[in-house]
Amino acid sequence: MATSPAPLKTALIYDFDGTLARGNMQEVSFIPSIGMKPQEFWDSVYPETRKADGDGILMYMQMMLQAARNLGQPVTRQALRDHGRDVALFEGLRDLSWFDRMNAYGAEVGLEIEHYIISAGLTEMIEGCPIARAFRHVYASKYVYDAEDTAIWPAVGVNYTTKTQYLFRINKGVFNHWDDERINRFIPDDERPIPFERMIFLGDGDTDVPTMKMMHTKGGFSIAVYDPDNTPRDTRKIHRLISEDRVNFVAAADYREGTAVDLIVKGLIGRIAVNAGTMLADL
C-alpha cells in the first residue's frame, strides 16, 4: 500500500524584540532590577562601545553582568529565564493560538511549519517566555556559565549582520552556533531540509534589514511588522523598507486571527504550497 509523502518543512522565522514583543526584553524587569532606567542603561552602553571599539551586543551583555555584580546580584541562567516571563508580547501570541493556527493551516496544504527565532536578544530570556515551546530552535545571544550556573561572559552575540548566517543554519539543519564545518560545507540544494523558497521572515526593520534583503533575494519572503501603538513613529522606517525593495509586505504586529499579518502569512504559506506542488493553485 502506497504511503503519503511526508509534509515539506517550511520555516516561519522571527526576530524577537519589536517583532513578537514590544521594546527590548531586558527593559521589562532586568534593567530595573539593577537600579537603572532603560534609557540610562543604553546611554551608558553606547559610549563604552565606542571607547572599546567593540561590538554593541557583546558590550551590553557584559555591562548587564557587571552592573548586577556591583550590586551583589550574580546573574544565573534561571534568573534570566525568570526575567523573560513577563516580556510584553503582542496580541495573539501569549496563548500560542498564532502558532497553533499557522501549524494547522500548513498541515491543510501539505506543509510542516517550523518556527524559529533569530535575535540579538538573550536566549535565556526567550527560554523563559510563555511562547518558548513553540520554537524549533532559538538562535540568539547567550552567556557561558560556571559550575554554579552563574553567567560569567558572553558566549554568543548575534548582531544585525551576523543574523544572516542563521538563515543558512536553518537551510542546512544546523541547530547550534559552533558548527562552522557543516555550515560552510557544500550541500546540494535538494539535500537541504528547508530551502529558502520555503522560508518566511518577520522582523521589525531596525536590525533586520540585511536578513530581510537576503530573504528577498534568495526567493524567500520577508514581512516588516510594526507596533500598532507606535504607527506614526514607524512610518518613515516602513516607507524606507518598501522604497528600497527590502520587504515583500508590511503589517501591524497583531497576531490575532483575521488581522493583516495573519492573512499575509497564510497567503504566503498557500503560495509556498502551490509552488511546491502540495496544493492545487485553484484551491
Backbone bond lengths (Angstrom), bond angles and torsions (degrees), N, CA, C in turn:
res aa  C-N    CA-C-N  psi(-1)  N-CA   C-N-CA  omega(-1)  CA-C   N-CA-C  phi
1 M - - - 1.470 - - 1.535 108.57 -
2 A 1.319 117.07 131.15 1.462 121.61 -178.01 1.524 110.00 -71.42
3 T 1.311 116.37 142.38 1.454 121.46 177.99 1.527 109.49 -104.71
4 S 1.315 115.60 150.36 1.465 120.24 178.72 1.520 109.61 -70.86
5 P 1.338 117.88 143.19 1.460 119.81 177.70 1.523 111.01 -65.21
6 A 1.330 115.74 149.63 1.461 120.01 178.73 1.526 109.85 -64.78
7 P 1.333 117.86 142.60 1.474 119.77 177.80 1.528 110.90 -57.94
8 L 1.306 116.63 143.54 1.461 120.93 178.62 1.526 110.14 -76.76
9 K 1.325 116.08 132.66 1.454 120.54 -179.59 1.524 110.88 -71.40
10 T 1.299 114.68 135.52 1.465 122.64 179.05 1.518 107.70 -133.86
11 A 1.338 117.15 135.56 1.461 121.36 -173.90 1.520 112.03 -106.22
12 L 1.334 115.63 128.38 1.455 122.15 164.47 1.522 105.89 -101.66
13 I 1.319 116.46 118.88 1.465 122.52 -171.77 1.521 108.38 -117.70
14 Y 1.337 116.28 131.84 1.456 120.42 -174.31 1.530 111.39 -126.35
15 D 1.321 115.68 139.20 1.449 120.72 155.52 1.537 105.68 -69.47
16 F 1.324 118.44 170.17 1.472 118.82 -179.72 1.524 111.66 -110.61
17 D 1.345 116.91 -69.30 1.460 120.41 -177.68 1.528 110.79 -64.40
18 G 1.326 115.73 124.85 1.454 120.28 -179.10 1.511 113.79 85.64
19 T 1.324 116.75 -12.14 1.465 121.40 -178.94 1.525 111.07 -111.35
20 L 1.321 116.50 -52.36 1.464 121.57 175.97 1.526 112.00 -102.13
21 A 1.320 115.97 -21.06 1.469 120.35 -178.45 1.523 110.22 -138.91
22 R 1.317 115.11 150.84 1.462 120.55 177.79 1.533 110.19 -73.64
23 G 1.327 115.56 138.87 1.456 120.12 174.09 1.512 112.85 67.13
24 N 1.328 115.73 -160.14 1.458 122.89 179.09 1.524 110.38 -100.64
25 M 1.316 116.70 135.92 1.457 120.92 -174.64 1.525 112.85 -59.44
26 Q 1.329 118.05 -29.67 1.458 121.53 -177.53 1.532 111.80 -69.28
27 E 1.333 116.77 -19.39 1.455 121.09 -172.01 1.525 113.52 -82.44
28 V 1.337 116.99 -17.49 1.464 119.51 -173.01 1.520 111.00 -68.69
29 S 1.322 117.64 -52.16 1.469 119.33 -177.84 1.523 113.71 -137.41
30 F 1.343 118.58 -26.76 1.462 118.24 -176.19 1.525 111.71 -67.04
31 I 1.323 117.69 -53.25 1.467 120.09 -177.44 1.530 110.98 -61.31
32 P 1.338 120.67 -43.20 1.467 118.75 173.17 1.524 113.33 -58.91
33 S 1.350 117.08 -32.12 1.471 119.78 -178.18 1.521 112.76 -68.88
34 I 1.338 117.55 -19.14 1.461 120.20 177.01 1.529 110.97 -101.42
35 G 1.337 115.45 17.40 1.448 121.01 172.25 1.508 114.76 75.63
36 M 1.324 117.92 25.44 1.457 120.77 -178.93 1.520 110.42 -127.21
37 K 1.326 115.91 154.60 1.449 121.23 170.00 1.531 108.13 -88.62
38 P 1.341 117.09 150.54 1.476 119.38 -176.64 1.524 113.66 -51.07
39 Q 1.335 117.63 -49.67 1.460 119.29 -177.64 1.521 111.45 -63.93
40 E 1.324 116.75 -35.06 1.460 121.17 177.31 1.531 110.95 -62.62
41 F 1.341 116.22 -42.71 1.466 119.58 179.89 1.524 110.81 -65.35
42 W 1.341 116.91 -50.13 1.464 119.12 -177.48 1.521 111.51 -65.06
43 D 1.319 117.14 -34.34 1.457 120.00 177.52 1.524 111.41 -65.64
44 S 1.329 116.88 -25.45 1.464 119.54 176.76 1.527 111.97 -82.06
45 V 1.329 116.66 -24.99 1.471 120.57 -178.69 1.522 111.49 -73.88
46 Y 1.329 116.83 -44.15 1.464 120.24 -172.33 1.530 113.07 -59.74
47 P 1.339 120.02 -48.03 1.472 118.01 179.38 1.527 113.10 -66.27
48 E 1.324 117.50 -34.71 1.462 120.11 178.68 1.532 110.73 -67.49
49 T 1.309 116.89 -35.33 1.466 120.91 177.71 1.522 110.29 -65.50
50 R 1.318 116.04 -45.00 1.461 119.68 178.01 1.525 111.40 -64.71
51 K 1.319 116.19 -42.13 1.468 121.07 -179.62 1.523 111.26 -60.39
52 A 1.334 116.60 -40.92 1.462 121.12 -178.80 1.519 112.45 -85.87
53 D 1.344 117.17 -6.32 1.464 121.73 -171.58 1.524 108.71 50.55
54 G 1.325 114.24 48.05 1.461 120.64 -172.47 1.509 113.55 -107.80
55 D 1.313 114.48 -178.71 1.451 122.33 175.78 1.524 108.37 -86.86
56 G 1.324 116.54 127.90 1.457 120.61 -174.92 1.518 113.86 -60.50
57 I 1.318 117.82 -34.32 1.465 120.76 -179.48 1.525 110.42 -68.79
58 L 1.329 116.71 -49.32 1.466 120.15 179.11 1.519 111.54 -61.99
59 M 1.336 116.53 -36.94 1.457 120.21 -179.42 1.521 111.60 -66.26
60 Y 1.346 117.34 -45.43 1.466 117.74 -178.99 1.524 110.59 -65.70
61 M 1.331 116.67 -36.15 1.461 119.59 179.72 1.528 111.33 -63.92
62 Q 1.318 116.35 -45.42 1.451 119.78 179.64 1.531 111.66 -67.20
63 M 1.331 117.18 -37.75 1.460 120.06 -179.90 1.523 111.72 -69.97
64 M 1.334 118.47 -29.30 1.462 120.67 171.85 1.523 110.56 -61.23
65 L 1.336 116.33 -46.73 1.464 120.54 179.87 1.525 111.00 -62.65
66 Q 1.327 116.76 -45.16 1.456 120.41 -176.50 1.523 111.61 -65.01
67 A 1.327 116.33 -41.46 1.462 119.66 179.32 1.523 111.14 -62.53
68 A 1.326 116.69 -39.32 1.463 120.46 178.50 1.528 110.88 -68.49
69 R 1.337 116.95 -41.69 1.472 120.15 178.34 1.521 111.25 -61.46
70 N 1.325 115.98 -38.90 1.471 119.70 -179.60 1.522 111.99 -61.27
71 L 1.328 116.29 -25.21 1.463 121.34 178.11 1.519 112.38 -96.84
72 G 1.346 116.19 5.73 1.460 119.78 -178.13 1.505 113.50 71.57
73 Q 1.335 116.18 29.37 1.466 121.35 -178.66 1.532 110.07 -120.65
74 P 1.324 118.68 76.72 1.471 119.89 178.45 1.525 110.26 -55.11
75 V 1.316 115.75 142.32 1.463 121.65 -175.81 1.530 109.30 -93.10
76 T 1.316 116.75 114.83 1.460 120.94 177.35 1.524 110.24 -99.54
77 R 1.336 114.55 164.56 1.465 119.52 177.17 1.529 110.95 -59.17
78 Q 1.354 115.22 -43.52 1.462 118.88 -178.12 1.525 111.35 -66.88
79 A 1.333 117.35 -36.29 1.463 119.79 178.40 1.528 110.73 -61.61
80 L 1.342 116.45 -41.85 1.461 119.67 178.76 1.526 111.13 -65.26
81 R 1.334 116.10 -40.06 1.471 118.89 177.23 1.523 110.38 -62.82
82 D 1.335 116.78 -39.49 1.466 119.96 178.32 1.526 110.72 -62.92
83 H 1.317 117.10 -38.61 1.464 120.38 178.53 1.534 111.33 -66.18
84 G 1.322 117.48 -22.28 1.456 121.07 179.99 1.515 114.27 -80.88
85 R 1.321 117.56 -11.35 1.468 119.76 -174.76 1.520 113.49 -65.42
86 D 1.322 116.03 -31.00 1.462 119.41 -172.06 1.522 113.70 -107.06
87 V 1.331 117.54 21.57 1.471 118.76 177.45 1.532 109.29 -57.90
88 A 1.324 115.17 146.71 1.472 120.91 -173.61 1.527 110.30 -84.64
89 L 1.317 116.61 79.69 1.457 121.81 -178.21 1.532 111.07 -69.31
90 F 1.329 115.18 147.02 1.457 119.93 177.17 1.531 110.68 -71.63
91 E 1.323 114.99 163.93 1.466 121.49 -178.58 1.529 111.31 -57.11
92 G 1.339 115.12 139.07 1.455 121.13 174.96 1.512 115.10 91.25
93 L 1.350 117.55 -0.05 1.464 120.05 -176.05 1.530 113.77 -104.96
94 R 1.313 116.96 -42.58 1.464 120.26 -169.11 1.522 112.82 -56.66
95 D 1.324 118.00 -35.41 1.478 120.62 -178.97 1.525 112.49 -88.26
96 L 1.348 116.81 6.13 1.472 123.43 177.63 1.532 113.37 68.33
97 S 1.336 117.68 8.52 1.474 118.90 -176.75 1.526 111.67 -64.39
98 W 1.337 117.92 -34.43 1.468 120.65 177.35 1.515 111.08 -57.38
99 F 1.319 116.56 -49.20 1.462 121.42 -175.96 1.522 110.50 -67.41
100 D 1.328 116.60 -41.95 1.466 120.11 178.34 1.527 110.37 -62.07
101 R 1.316 116.61 -40.25 1.463 120.96 -177.23 1.526 111.10 -68.26
102 M 1.341 117.34 -43.01 1.464 120.23 178.60 1.532 110.69 -66.46
103 N 1.326 116.63 -39.84 1.469 119.86 178.11 1.528 110.95 -61.84
104 A 1.328 115.59 -43.47 1.463 120.00 -178.50 1.526 110.69 -66.93
105 Y 1.327 116.71 -41.55 1.462 118.62 179.79 1.524 110.71 -66.70
106 G 1.309 116.67 -40.49 1.461 119.73 176.29 1.516 111.65 -57.78
107 A 1.344 116.22 -44.80 1.469 120.37 -179.76 1.527 110.99 -61.34
108 E 1.330 116.86 -35.19 1.469 120.63 179.68 1.524 111.91 -61.94
109 V 1.331 116.55 -32.64 1.466 120.01 -175.28 1.531 111.84 -107.18
110 G 1.340 116.65 16.84 1.457 120.42 172.54 1.517 115.44 84.34
111 L 1.344 117.44 21.81 1.462 121.24 -179.36 1.524 110.24 -120.88
112 E 1.319 115.60 143.53 1.463 121.27 173.52 1.524 107.93 -100.43
113 I 1.328 116.21 111.96 1.458 121.10 -176.72 1.527 109.94 -84.66
114 E 1.340 115.76 129.46 1.459 121.94 172.36 1.522 108.11 -120.13
115 H 1.325 116.04 139.48 1.458 121.91 -177.35 1.528 109.66 -108.51
116 Y 1.333 116.01 136.24 1.466 122.27 -177.97 1.524 110.18 -133.50
117 I 1.333 115.61 153.80 1.458 122.24 172.25 1.526 108.64 -115.02
118 I 1.340 116.45 135.97 1.467 122.77 166.88 1.522 105.70 -127.91
119 S 1.342 116.98 110.34 1.455 119.50 -169.11 1.523 112.09 -146.34
120 A 1.330 115.12 146.45 1.467 120.83 171.31 1.518 111.06 -79.19
121 G 1.325 117.23 -9.61 1.459 121.50 176.64 1.514 111.67 -71.03
122 L 1.313 117.24 -170.93 1.460 122.52 -171.73 1.524 111.96 -97.86
123 T 1.320 115.33 126.51 1.463 121.57 177.05 1.520 111.08 -52.77
124 E 1.328 116.40 -45.07 1.464 120.74 -174.40 1.524 111.58 -62.81
125 M 1.323 117.58 -39.47 1.463 119.52 177.57 1.522 110.98 -68.96
126 I 1.312 117.12 -38.88 1.466 120.22 177.21 1.521 110.01 -63.03
127 E 1.342 117.21 -38.74 1.465 121.07 178.19 1.522 111.67 -61.88
128 G 1.335 116.86 -26.92 1.456 120.12 -179.04 1.514 114.42 -90.82
129 C 1.329 118.10 -7.10 1.465 119.95 -176.42 1.532 110.52 -80.69
130 P 1.317 117.62 159.13 1.472 121.16 -172.81 1.522 115.14 -63.11
131 I 1.335 118.65 -18.24 1.465 120.20 -175.91 1.526 112.77 -103.70
132 A 1.322 117.72 9.07 1.470 121.25 -173.06 1.524 112.76 -56.03
133 R 1.325 117.05 -38.37 1.465 119.34 -174.31 1.528 113.34 -71.93
134 A 1.315 116.81 -7.22 1.467 119.53 179.29 1.523 112.32 -77.31
135 F 1.347 118.16 -15.67 1.456 120.42 -169.69 1.528 112.73 -98.68
136 R 1.336 114.64 135.99 1.469 121.15 174.70 1.514 110.70 -65.33
137 H 1.341 115.92 -39.43 1.464 120.06 177.03 1.522 109.04 -160.37
138 V 1.339 115.21 150.16 1.463 122.35 177.42 1.524 108.43 -116.00
139 Y 1.331 115.73 120.20 1.457 121.88 172.95 1.529 106.43 -106.58
140 A 1.313 116.72 104.06 1.456 120.53 -177.51 1.526 109.16 -151.76
141 S 1.312 115.70 171.86 1.455 120.52 178.33 1.531 109.22 -63.89
142 K 1.330 116.61 152.38 1.462 119.50 -177.73 1.519 110.22 -159.98
143 Y 1.334 115.42 164.32 1.458 122.35 -179.33 1.526 111.37 -104.08
144 V 1.333 115.39 163.21 1.451 122.19 167.68 1.528 106.38 -102.45
145 Y 1.334 117.03 147.74 1.463 122.57 -170.77 1.525 112.02 -122.94
146 D 1.348 115.36 152.60 1.458 119.81 175.99 1.525 110.05 -88.46
147 A 1.327 116.91 -171.81 1.459 121.14 -175.51 1.530 112.59 -64.49
148 E 1.334 117.19 -22.12 1.477 121.28 178.33 1.523 111.70 -92.74
149 D 1.318 116.61 10.10 1.463 122.76 179.87 1.531 111.93 64.62
150 T 1.340 115.29 32.80 1.454 121.60 175.79 1.522 109.08 -100.41
151 A 1.301 116.20 132.67 1.465 121.00 -179.61 1.524 109.86 -66.07
152 I 1.342 116.25 131.33 1.463 119.70 -178.08 1.527 113.07 -120.32
153 W 1.317 117.88 -18.88 1.463 119.01 -176.76 1.531 108.98 -170.03
154 P 1.326 118.14 149.73 1.470 118.84 173.86 1.530 111.01 -63.99
155 A 1.314 116.19 126.90 1.463 121.03 176.94 1.521 111.40 -91.49
156 V 1.319 116.92 -35.75 1.472 122.55 -178.65 1.523 108.27 -142.38
157 G 1.316 115.78 132.85 1.458 120.84 171.14 1.516 108.95 -121.32
158 V 1.319 116.98 117.34 1.468 122.16 -179.90 1.522 107.71 -98.87
159 N 1.328 117.25 111.52 1.459 119.09 178.18 1.528 110.47 -108.77
160 Y 1.325 116.28 -177.95 1.465 118.94 -169.30 1.523 113.27 -67.26
161 T 1.337 118.30 -24.74 1.464 118.97 177.54 1.522 112.12 -88.15
162 T 1.336 117.78 -34.30 1.472 119.17 -179.98 1.529 112.04 -74.59
163 K 1.326 116.98 -14.25 1.467 119.23 178.90 1.532 112.27 -55.84
164 T 1.327 116.39 -33.40 1.459 119.20 -174.36 1.528 112.35 -62.59
165 Q 1.353 118.18 -31.64 1.464 119.20 -178.61 1.518 112.26 -62.45
166 Y 1.348 116.10 -26.61 1.467 118.27 -176.29 1.527 112.00 -75.68
167 L 1.308 117.38 -20.21 1.459 118.42 170.42 1.526 109.90 -62.24
168 F 1.332 116.43 -39.42 1.461 120.23 178.28 1.527 111.18 -70.38
169 R 1.329 118.03 -33.11 1.466 119.82 176.70 1.530 110.51 -65.38
170 I 1.320 116.80 -40.26 1.467 119.86 174.98 1.522 109.79 -65.79
171 N 1.310 116.64 -44.86 1.458 123.14 179.57 1.527 111.77 -55.61
172 K 1.342 116.67 -39.89 1.472 121.60 -176.06 1.526 113.53 -99.97
173 G 1.324 117.76 -2.25 1.456 120.39 179.21 1.512 113.63 74.00
174 V 1.335 117.59 39.16 1.470 122.20 179.38 1.522 107.22 -105.23
175 F 1.322 116.78 105.99 1.462 120.76 -171.90 1.524 112.30 -100.98
176 N 1.323 115.75 53.46 1.457 121.20 175.87 1.522 108.48 -159.55
177 H 1.346 116.13 176.58 1.464 121.63 177.91 1.527 112.33 -97.50
178 W 1.340 116.62 -21.77 1.466 119.69 -165.09 1.526 115.03 -92.23
179 D 1.318 118.76 -21.90 1.469 120.80 -171.78 1.528 110.68 -79.77
180 D 1.333 115.50 87.73 1.459 120.13 178.07 1.527 112.52 -80.50
181 E 1.335 116.15 -22.57 1.469 119.56 -178.10 1.523 110.32 -66.32
182 R 1.324 117.39 -49.74 1.465 119.86 -177.59 1.522 111.34 -70.45
183 I 1.322 117.12 -36.78 1.459 118.43 -177.76 1.523 111.03 -67.45
184 N 1.333 117.77 -26.97 1.469 121.30 -179.81 1.531 113.23 -95.25
185 R 1.334 116.50 -8.17 1.461 120.09 -179.20 1.531 110.34 -76.66
186 F 1.326 115.49 142.43 1.461 118.88 175.86 1.514 109.71 -70.44
187 I 1.318 115.93 126.94 1.461 122.68 175.61 1.523 106.88 -129.33
188 P 1.334 118.42 121.67 1.473 119.93 179.85 1.524 111.20 -53.72
189 D 1.305 116.08 144.80 1.457 120.83 -176.03 1.527 112.69 -54.39
190 D 1.330 116.85 -37.88 1.462 119.19 -176.49 1.520 113.03 -75.56
191 E 1.330 117.62 -4.76 1.461 121.49 176.45 1.529 112.29 -104.30
192 R 1.307 116.83 0.09 1.463 120.51 -179.98 1.528 109.03 -87.20
193 P 1.331 118.09 133.47 1.468 120.98 -174.08 1.521 114.86 -57.86
194 I 1.354 117.13 -41.31 1.457 119.99 -177.24 1.524 108.76 -135.03
195 P 1.325 118.53 104.47 1.470 120.15 177.40 1.521 110.64 -68.29
196 F 1.311 116.52 158.43 1.464 120.67 -179.52 1.522 111.54 -59.31
197 E 1.319 116.86 -29.95 1.467 120.24 -179.42 1.523 112.12 -65.79
198 R 1.327 117.67 -13.86 1.463 121.64 176.89 1.529 111.00 -113.33
199 M 1.322 115.90 36.04 1.462 121.72 176.17 1.523 110.38 -122.14
200 I 1.330 115.19 141.33 1.464 122.79 173.43 1.525 107.03 -128.56
201 F 1.316 117.03 123.54 1.463 120.91 -178.79 1.521 110.06 -111.29
202 L 1.340 115.90 133.10 1.454 122.22 176.54 1.531 108.82 -117.75
203 G 1.327 116.37 123.65 1.462 121.28 179.03 1.506 110.36 -144.29
204 D 1.345 116.21 167.09 1.464 118.97 -177.75 1.516 112.55 -93.59
205 G 1.340 118.23 -4.96 1.447 119.99 172.78 1.505 115.33 98.94
206 D 1.338 119.34 -27.63 1.458 121.27 -176.37 1.523 112.29 -66.83
207 T 1.319 116.94 -51.92 1.473 120.90 -178.24 1.516 111.81 -113.20
208 D 1.321 117.23 10.44 1.467 120.20 -171.64 1.516 113.93 -111.81
209 V 1.328 117.57 5.87 1.455 119.68 -174.81 1.534 112.64 -58.58
210 P 1.352 120.52 -48.30 1.469 118.72 178.83 1.527 112.79 -60.47
211 T 1.334 116.52 -39.55 1.462 120.46 -180.00 1.523 110.84 -65.44
212 M 1.326 116.33 -44.27 1.459 120.14 178.61 1.525 111.36 -62.06
213 K 1.316 115.76 -43.13 1.459 119.51 -179.71 1.523 111.01 -63.58
214 M 1.336 117.31 -41.30 1.464 119.99 178.72 1.523 110.50 -63.33
215 M 1.335 116.45 -43.97 1.462 119.01 178.10 1.518 110.52 -58.60
216 H 1.311 115.21 -43.33 1.462 121.63 -176.98 1.531 110.91 -62.61
217 T 1.332 116.55 -40.92 1.469 120.13 -176.31 1.524 112.83 -84.13
218 K 1.335 117.72 -19.23 1.471 121.18 -178.25 1.520 113.06 -91.21
219 G 1.325 116.48 -1.18 1.463 118.90 177.97 1.503 114.11 98.77
220 G 1.354 116.72 0.38 1.456 120.18 175.17 1.522 109.92 -88.25
221 F 1.329 116.11 -164.96 1.461 120.92 -175.75 1.522 109.90 -130.02
222 S 1.321 116.55 143.06 1.457 120.72 178.89 1.523 109.95 -129.56
223 I 1.322 114.46 140.39 1.460 122.05 -179.64 1.526 107.96 -128.24
224 A 1.323 116.80 124.54 1.459 121.09 174.33 1.530 108.06 -92.67
225 V 1.335 116.04 124.60 1.461 119.89 177.53 1.521 109.37 -109.92
226 Y 1.318 115.12 155.96 1.460 120.59 179.94 1.521 109.27 -138.58
227 D 1.321 114.72 154.20 1.461 121.48 179.34 1.534 108.53 -68.02
228 P 1.319 118.46 118.33 1.464 119.42 -178.15 1.527 113.13 -62.50
229 D 1.328 117.22 -18.51 1.461 120.39 177.61 1.520 112.62 -84.13
230 N 1.348 117.21 -9.04 1.461 121.11 -178.19 1.522 111.96 -126.79
231 T 1.323 117.00 34.10 1.464 120.97 -175.42 1.529 113.37 -55.46
232 P 1.337 119.76 -45.95 1.480 118.16 -179.62 1.525 112.77 -60.12
233 R 1.336 117.51 -39.93 1.457 120.63 -179.45 1.520 111.45 -65.13
234 D 1.326 116.48 -33.40 1.457 120.75 -174.53 1.528 113.38 -88.85
235 T 1.336 117.85 -7.06 1.459 120.84 -172.97 1.523 112.30 -58.94
236 R 1.326 118.04 -46.67 1.464 120.63 -177.89 1.526 110.88 -62.40
237 K 1.325 117.13 -41.71 1.459 121.27 178.68 1.532 110.70 -62.15
238 I 1.317 116.36 -42.21 1.464 120.99 -179.67 1.523 110.56 -63.95
239 H 1.325 116.54 -45.95 1.464 119.96 179.58 1.529 111.28 -60.57
240 R 1.336 116.34 -38.48 1.465 120.11 -179.79 1.529 111.03 -65.46
241 L 1.312 117.24 -44.07 1.462 120.62 -179.47 1.519 111.56 -61.67
242 I 1.331 116.07 -39.39 1.458 119.81 179.64 1.527 110.82 -70.74
243 S 1.334 116.44 -45.52 1.471 119.82 -176.67 1.516 112.04 -65.88
244 E 1.337 117.30 -30.26 1.463 121.21 179.68 1.530 112.28 -88.56
245 D 1.339 116.74 5.43 1.468 122.20 176.19 1.524 111.93 58.50
246 R 1.329 115.92 42.79 1.463 120.43 -178.21 1.523 112.75 -99.73
247 V 1.304 118.13 -16.69 1.464 120.65 -178.08 1.519 110.06 -132.50
248 N 1.334 114.40 157.43 1.462 120.08 175.55 1.522 111.93 -88.41
249 F 1.342 116.00 -37.14 1.458 120.89 -175.00 1.526 109.93 -144.21
250 V 1.327 115.16 159.72 1.464 122.99 174.70 1.521 107.44 -132.25
251 A 1.344 116.79 137.90 1.464 120.27 -179.79 1.518 109.86 -156.08
252 A 1.320 116.08 157.18 1.463 121.10 174.19 1.519 109.66 -67.88
253 A 1.322 116.38 147.02 1.464 121.85 179.71 1.529 109.87 -81.06
254 D 1.301 115.09 67.40 1.464 123.19 177.18 1.524 105.75 -126.23
255 Y 1.340 116.26 109.86 1.459 121.49 -168.59 1.525 113.38 -98.59
256 R 1.315 116.47 18.14 1.461 118.86 176.98 1.527 111.09 -76.80
257 E 1.312 115.12 160.01 1.469 120.43 -177.90 1.522 110.33 -62.26
258 G 1.332 115.55 136.40 1.448 121.38 176.77 1.515 114.99 88.56
259 T 1.324 117.79 -4.77 1.470 120.04 177.90 1.525 109.90 -77.31
260 A 1.334 115.64 171.92 1.465 119.76 -177.81 1.519 111.80 -60.07
261 V 1.332 117.22 -45.37 1.467 118.64 -177.30 1.529 110.71 -67.69
262 D 1.313 117.65 -33.45 1.469 121.63 176.23 1.530 110.17 -61.64
263 L 1.315 116.29 -46.71 1.459 120.39 -178.75 1.530 111.74 -69.32
264 I 1.331 116.94 -38.91 1.464 120.22 -179.80 1.525 110.83 -64.27
265 V 1.329 116.71 -48.47 1.470 119.30 -176.97 1.528 110.28 -65.77
266 K 1.311 117.84 -41.39 1.470 119.26 176.49 1.524 110.61 -61.44
267 G 1.335 116.58 -40.88 1.455 119.47 177.51 1.517 112.39 -61.39
268 L 1.341 116.48 -40.79 1.466 120.02 179.34 1.528 111.42 -69.46
269 I 1.325 116.73 -38.21 1.467 119.48 175.45 1.523 109.69 -60.54
270 G 1.341 116.28 -42.39 1.461 119.84 177.28 1.510 112.11 -62.86
271 R 1.330 117.48 -40.58 1.462 120.40 178.97 1.526 110.53 -64.40
272 I 1.325 116.50 -42.01 1.463 120.19 177.99 1.523 110.10 -60.78
273 A 1.326 116.23 -41.80 1.454 120.10 179.89 1.522 111.82 -63.53
274 V 1.322 116.18 -42.21 1.468 120.17 178.20 1.529 109.92 -62.50
275 N 1.338 116.26 -48.19 1.457 120.54 -179.69 1.524 113.07 -62.01
276 A 1.334 115.05 -32.67 1.469 120.07 -179.42 1.523 112.61 -84.71
277 G 1.335 115.96 -8.73 1.463 119.47 178.39 1.508 114.50 81.70
278 T 1.361 116.84 15.92 1.467 118.37 178.12 1.521 112.21 -94.13
279 M 1.340 117.19 -6.69 1.456 121.00 178.78 1.517 108.24 -144.97
280 L 1.316 116.99 139.84 1.444 120.93 178.32 1.529 110.56 -70.88
281 A 1.318 116.75 143.23 1.444 121.84 -175.12 1.518 113.03 -62.44
282 D 1.328 118.72 -27.31 1.460 119.67 -175.32 1.520 112.80 -93.63
283 L 1.360 117.39 6.54 1.467 119.03 178.67 1.518 110.04 -83.17
